[in-house]
């Protein structure tokens, strides 16, 4: 056996074809697994050329926001000149390991690095056995090749100098009195003056039943799309027609129930037409799939970001969610904590904000909301950057708590930002139009704003 053949045999042994197939097969059945391993895998991790071609096809499909499966992959393979037959693809798709996929992906990454090291070793051996290269050039080439081994993407790293430049710009903008909503405007200055909803934020809007959580979320969504932001709205309780009728109601001041089920007068039809003209070109997206699976919603948000460039997403609401990757079981607190952490990580990864609505446990004797009453899990609050509680004492025929005890409760609501990482904590009053379910600011409300003494971030 000559040296070249021996080297080829050795490098051929540094791969695991079965492991490659399990990773590819899992991707074909669950695209979320592809995104979970995107930071550690690349083309070089697949030694088998057919496996690499399938991986490239999956990467091409998901980069467009589409779902990679047995239907969408074959046309891409054909376009790319691959000779992989459908039966081969089906056979690989039957190899699924959701639990171990990340571990298998790590193995493929390590094997890829070993192959590169083996090639470097062969280069060193060959270069040292002849006089063709200067020793300085050999050392330089070795260093360059070694630098190419890590998988980490250099663009993920930011120097302190770069970060200081960003902070300096914010300070300069503040001094110039320029509009300083670096995130998405909500329509409420107590939030917008601190930058609005920002990239990477996970925000929780919580309240008891009938306090207006969905209405507040839609009011903020309306303000966001009016400022030309692209957002998505997921509701497990309302259809897209019901959500849209609510938005039209907010603009037209015609009750959504009448829009959907009643006959509009001539005056109302005119208002309806004006509202429709305002909203028709706004960038609000729904996902029509009838699913309350957190896995499906996360996959959909990824698609919305890739296809439409959304800046944020609303999810209504947390306690309805379940998972396709396993039974929810009896431990609601653990499950809710996991959901909250996944949404926070997703927001940070994609550079968007995510607002999730949450129920509060009832307290008929004292319905004033508090952070400790978040239903199912205190872990939700731990994962959240911002938690805001909605309270309408008018619904309970009660008064506001301090410092708003003298404020009029009719047609008003209290927003309690009880956790505000980077924006501090505060409470303020706003208007609530029950007829069209619209929350909106009004600086003329008595005691409309009462900042907390502790403005430090969590």
N, C-alpha and C positions, 0 to 999 in steps of 0.2 A: 504494500500500500504506500503510494508516494505521499509527500507532505501536504500537497494541495487537497488530495482526497481525505486525508486524515483531519485536516482543518474543517473541511465541509461537514464531515460526520460529527465532529465535536460541536459545531455551532448548531447543527440540526437537532442535537439532543437538548438544546437550551430552549425548549418550548413545550407547551402542553395543549395539544389540539383539543382534547376533551374539555378542558377548562375554557378555551376560547369559544367552543360551541355552546357551552352552558351560559356564558355571558351574553353571546349574541342571541340565543334563544330566549333568554329572559328579557332582553331589550325588545324583542319582537312582540312579546306578550304584555309588557309593561314599560312604556316609554319613560315613565318616571324614573325607573332604574337607570336608564341611559343618562338622564340629567344628574342623578345622584353620583355618577362615576365620571362625569365629564371632566372633572379637574385632575383625574389621575390617568385617564386613558387617551391614547392617540393612535394613529394608523400603525406606528411601529410596534405597538403592543400585540398585534395580530400577525403571527409568523406565517400561518396558512393563508395563501393568497386569496382563496375563496372567502374565508372568514373576514379578511380585510376588505374585500369588495362589498360584502354585506354590511359591515360596519360603516363603510363610506356612504352606502346608500341610506342607511338609517340616519347618519349625521346630516346628509343632504336634505332628507325629508323633514326631519325635526327642526332644522334651521329655518325652514319656511313656516313653522308653526303647525305643520300637519302631523297626522298620526302615522307612524311607521308600523306596518303590519304585512300580512301575507297578500293583501290586495295592493298596497301602494309600493312595496319594495320591488316586485318583478319588473315593472316598467322602467324603474330607475336603473336596475341592473342591465336591462337590455340596452338602454340609452348609453350606458357607460361601456358597452362592449363586452360584458361578462357572459360567460357560457354556463353559468349556474342554472340548473334545471329546477323546475318547481318542486318535484319530489324531494330533491336535496334540501330545498328551503323548508319544506314541510317537516322533514326529519329533524332539522336543527331547531325549528320552532317548538318541537315537543320536549326539548331539553330546557327545563325551567328550574331556577333556584332563586326565588325572591329573597329568602333569608340569607343565603350565602353569596349573593351576587357581588356585593362590595368586596368581600374577602377574596373572591375569585379575581375580581378586577385588580386588586392590589397585587395578586400573584402574577398576573399578566404584565403589570407595570414593572415588577421586579425582574421578571425574565427578560423583558425588553432591555432593561439597564444592563443585565448580565451579558446579553448579546453584544451590546455596544462596548462593554469592557473587554470582552473576548476579542473583538475586532481591534481595539486599541492595543491589547497585548500582542496580537499578531503583527500589527504595524511596528511596535517597538522591537519585537524579535527580528523582523525583516530588515528594519532600518539599521539596527545595530550590527547586522551581519554583512553589510556592504558599505562602500565608501561614497555612495551617491549623494548623501545629504550631510550638511554640516550639523554638528551636535546642537548648535543653537537653534537651528530650524526644527530639528527633531523635538527638542523640549517645547518649543513654541507650538508645534502641531499637536503634541500630546495634551498640552493645556487647553487648546481650543476644543479638542475632541472631548475632553473631560467636562468642559463647561456645557457641552450639549447634552450631557446625560440627564440632569434633573428635568423633571416634567413640569415643574412650576412655571407658570406663565409670568414673565417679568413685568408685564403691564399691570399685574395685580399689586405691585409694590410701589409705594409712594414715599418719597423722602420727606423729612421734617421740613425742609426748605419749601417743597411744593405745598405742603399743608399750611405752613405759615402764610404763604402767598394768598391762599383762599380766605383764611381768617382776616388777613389785612384788607382784602377787598370788601368783606362784609363790614368791617369797622369804617372804612372810607365811605361806603354807601350810607351807613347810618348817619355820618357827619353831614353828608350832602342832603339829608332829608329825602333821599330818593325812595321810591316804593321798595320796601324791603321784604316782600313775601318771596323768600327763596324757594318755597315749596308751592303747594296748591292752596289757593284761597278757599276758605270755608264759608265766608260771608259774616263771620263773627270776629270782631277786631281783637277780642281777648286772646284768640288763637292766631289770627293773621299777623298781629303786631309782633308775635314771637316767631314768625316765619311760616305759619300755616302747616299743613301736612307735608312732611319732608320725606325724602328718599330714605328707605330703610325703616321707616316708622311702622310699628304695629300698634294700632289704636283700638281701644275697646269702648263702645258705647253701651252702657248698661242701664237697666231700669226695670221696674215691675211691669206686669202686663197693663196695656192701655195707657202707658205714660208717653208714648210717642217715639220710641226708639227708631222705628222704620221711617217715620215722618221726618225726624231730625236728620237721619242719614240721607234721605232723598232731598231734603232742603240743602244740605251741604253738597250733594251730587249736582243739584241744579246750579248752584253757584259756581261749582268747578267747571261744568261744561259751558256755562255762560262766559267763562274766561278762557275758552278754547282749550281746555284740558281734555284728554282722552281717558275715560274711565270705564270700568266694568261693574255691573251690579248683579249679584247672585242672591236669589231669594228662594228658600225652600217652601215658602208659604203662599207666595203670590206669583201669578203668571206675568209674563212680560207685558201683556195688555193691561193688567191691573196696575202695574208699576207705571206704565206710560200714562195711563189715565190720571194717576195721582200727580205726575209732573205737569200734565196739561191743566189739571185743577189748580195747582199752585200758581201757574202763570195767569190763568183766565179767571180764577176765583169762582169757578163753577164746581160744585161738589163732584167728586169722582164717581160717586154712585149714580148721579144723574147723567153723567157723561156716558156711563156704561149701560144704564138700564132705563133712563127716562127720555122724554122728548124735549129737545131744547127749543126755547123760544127764539124769535128772530134776533133779539139782542144777544142772547146767549150763543147763538150760532156765529155771530160776528166776533164775539170774544174768543170762541173756540178756534175760529179760523186764524185770528191774530196769534194765539198761542201756538198753534200748529206751525205757522210760518216761522215763528221764532225758534222752535225746537227741532224742526225737521232735519236741519243740517248739522246738529250738534253731535258730538262724538261720545255717545253712551252706548255700550255694548252689553247684550245679554247672551247667556248660553242656554239654548232651548232644551238641553237634555234634562230629563226629569230625574235628577240624582241629588242625593244629599251626602254623597261620599266625599270626604275630604281629599281623597286621592284624585278623584275626577276633577274637583274644583282646582286643586293645585296644578294639575296638568292643563286645565283650561286657562288658568291665569298665565302660565308660561306661553301658551299659544297666543293669547291676547297681546302679550308683550311683544312677541316676535312678529305677529301679523299686523297689529294695529298700533303698536307703540304706546299702550296705555300707561298712564302715570300712577294709577291707583285702582283699588278694587274694594267694593263693599260686599260683605257676606252677612246675610240675614237668615239664621242666626246660629251661634256656636252649639247650643245644646241639642239641635236637631241633627248635627253631623254624625256620620258613622264612617267606618273605614272598610274598604274592600280587601285590605291586606290581613284581616284577622277580625275575630269577634270582639265587640266592644266589652263584653263581659260585665261584671258587676261593679268594677272599679271606675266609676265615672270621673272621679277626681284625677286619677292617673291618666285616663284617656284625654280629658280636657286639657290637662297640662301638656301632653304630647302634641295635641292639635295646635295649641297656642305657640309652642316652641317651633313647630314646623312652619307656621304662618310668619312668625318673626324672622326665621332664617330665610324664608322665601323672599320676604320684602327686602332684606339686606342683600341677598344674592342678586336679585333682579333690579335693584335700584328703584323700587317703587314703594308706595305706602299701601298698607292694607288695613281697612276698618272692619272689625268684626262686632256684631251686635251680640249682647249677652243678657240673659234673664237674671233678675235678682230674686233671692228668696223673699217670700212675702212676710210682712210684719204689719198686721192690721192695726195693732195698737200704736205703732210708731212707723209710719210708712216712709219717713225721710230716708233716702237711700244712703248707704255707706259701703265702703270698699269691702268690708268683711262679709257682706251678704251676696257677693258674686256666686251665682249658683254653680255647684259641682266642683269648683276648684279655686283655691287661692293662688294656684300656680298660673292661672290666666293673668292675674295682676302682675305676677313676677315677670312674665314674658313681655308684657305690654310696655311700650314707651309712654303712652298716654292712656289714662282711664277717665272717662267723663260719665257722670251719672245724671240721668234726666228725672226731674221731679215736677209734677203738676199738682199742687195741693188742692186746687179747685176740684179735681176728680174725687177727692176724699172729703170735701167740705171742711178742710183744715187750713191753718195759716202757715206761712213760711217760717222756717226756723231763723234764728239770729244769723246775720244782722238784717234780715229782710222781713222781720216780723210785722212791720207796719205797711208793707207793700201790698198793693191790690193783687189778689190771686186770679181775678177774672181775666181770661185770655192771656195768661202769662205762664212762664215756666222757669225753673231754675236749672242751670247747667253747672254742675259741680265737677271741676277738673281736680280730682282727688289724687291723681298721680300725673306728673308732667315732667318727664325726663327732658332736660334742656329748656323747658318753658316754665317750670315752676307750677305751683298749685294755686287755684283761684276759684271763686264762685261768682256767677253773674246771672242776672235775670234777662229774659228776652220775651218777645211776643210769640203767641201761638194762636193761629187762626184755625180753630177746630173744623170750620166749614170746609176748608180746602186743605187741611192738615199741613200747614206751613209754619215752620219756625223761622223767625227773622229778628234781627236786632232792632232796638228802638232806644235811642239815647235819652228819651224823655221819661222812661220808666224810673220811678223813685228807687234809689239804692240799686241801680242796675248793675253796679260793679263793686265788688268788695274783695280786693286782693288779700291773699293770705300773708301773715307775718313771715312765714317761712317760704321764701321764693327760690330756695335751693333745689337743684335737680335731684331726682332719685338716682 
